Amino acid sequence: ATLGLNALESYDTRESIGANLVMVGVGLGSVALAQFPATIGAAGLFYFVIALTQTAYGFIYGRRRRKLMRAAKAPPSSAPENTASS
């Protein structure tokens, strides 16, 4: 089923899913550290990685989003098409 999202809405949806996948990765990294006695103390501290990963993710996707917004304000002939599949 198609949601009828425009290109920017589709991009924001993918960005949100990606940000949540980054959070899952941090959680899994913490679980992996907790499996070994030598690194169990670092498992809790590993959550500080969230600040780094979310900052980097937001920086990268924010730059791409601004580029997409500029393209959307251009004349219709150069606007990106909706890439959402049916």
C-alpha positions as CSV (number, residue, x, y, z in Angstrom):
1,A,0.0,0.0,0.0
2,T,1.3,3.4,-0.8
3,L,1.1,6.2,1.7
4,G,1.2,9.1,-0.8
5,L,4.2,10.8,0.8
6,N,6.1,13.5,-1.0
7,A,9.9,13.2,-1.4
8,L,10.6,15.1,1.8
9,E,8.2,13.1,3.9
10,S,9.6,9.9,2.5
11,Y,13.1,11.0,3.3
12,D,12.1,12.0,6.8
13,T,10.5,8.6,7.3
14,R,13.7,6.8,6.2
15,E,15.8,9.1,8.4
16,S,13.7,8.3,11.4
17,I,13.9,4.6,10.8
18,G,17.7,4.9,10.4
19,A,18.0,6.8,13.6
20,N,16.1,4.1,15.5
21,L,18.3,1.4,13.9
22,V,21.4,3.3,15.2
23,M,19.9,3.1,18.7
24,V,19.3,-0.6,18.3
25,G,23.0,-0.9,17.3
26,V,24.1,0.9,20.4
27,G,21.9,-1.4,22.6
28,L,23.3,-4.5,20.9
29,G,26.8,-3.2,21.4
30,S,26.2,-2.8,25.1
31,V,24.7,-6.3,25.3
32,A,27.8,-7.7,23.5
33,L,30.1,-5.9,26.0
34,A,28.1,-7.3,28.9
35,Q,28.7,-10.8,27.8
36,F,32.4,-10.7,28.9
37,P,33.6,-10.3,32.5
38,A,36.5,-8.0,31.4
39,T,34.2,-5.5,29.6
40,I,31.0,-5.8,31.7
41,G,31.8,-2.4,33.3
42,A,32.0,-0.7,29.9
43,A,28.5,-2.0,28.9
44,G,26.8,0.8,30.7
45,L,29.3,3.4,29.7
46,F,28.8,2.3,26.1
47,Y,25.5,4.3,26.1
48,F,27.5,7.5,25.9
49,V,28.1,6.4,22.3
50,I,24.5,7.5,21.6
51,A,25.6,11.1,21.7
52,L,28.3,10.6,19.1
53,T,26.2,8.4,16.8
54,Q,23.1,10.5,16.9
55,T,25.1,13.7,16.4
56,A,26.9,12.2,13.4
57,Y,23.7,10.7,12.0
58,G,21.8,14.0,12.4
59,F,24.7,16.0,10.8
60,I,24.8,13.7,7.7
61,Y,21.1,13.4,7.2
62,G,20.5,17.1,8.0
63,R,22.8,18.1,5.2
64,R,21.1,15.8,2.8
65,R,17.7,17.0,3.9
66,R,18.6,20.6,3.3
67,K,19.8,19.7,-0.2
68,L,16.5,17.9,-0.8
69,M,14.6,21.0,0.4
70,R,16.5,23.3,-1.9
71,A,15.8,21.0,-4.8
72,A,12.1,20.9,-3.9
73,K,12.0,24.7,-4.1
74,A,13.5,24.7,-7.6
75,P,11.2,24.7,-10.7
76,P,9.1,21.6,-11.1
77,S,11.3,20.3,-13.9
78,S,14.3,19.8,-11.6
79,A,12.4,18.7,-8.4
80,P,13.1,15.2,-7.2
81,E,10.4,12.7,-7.9
82,N,8.8,10.6,-5.2
83,T,10.7,7.4,-4.9
84,A,8.2,5.6,-2.7
85,S,7.3,2.3,-4.2
86,S,3.9,0.8,-4.3
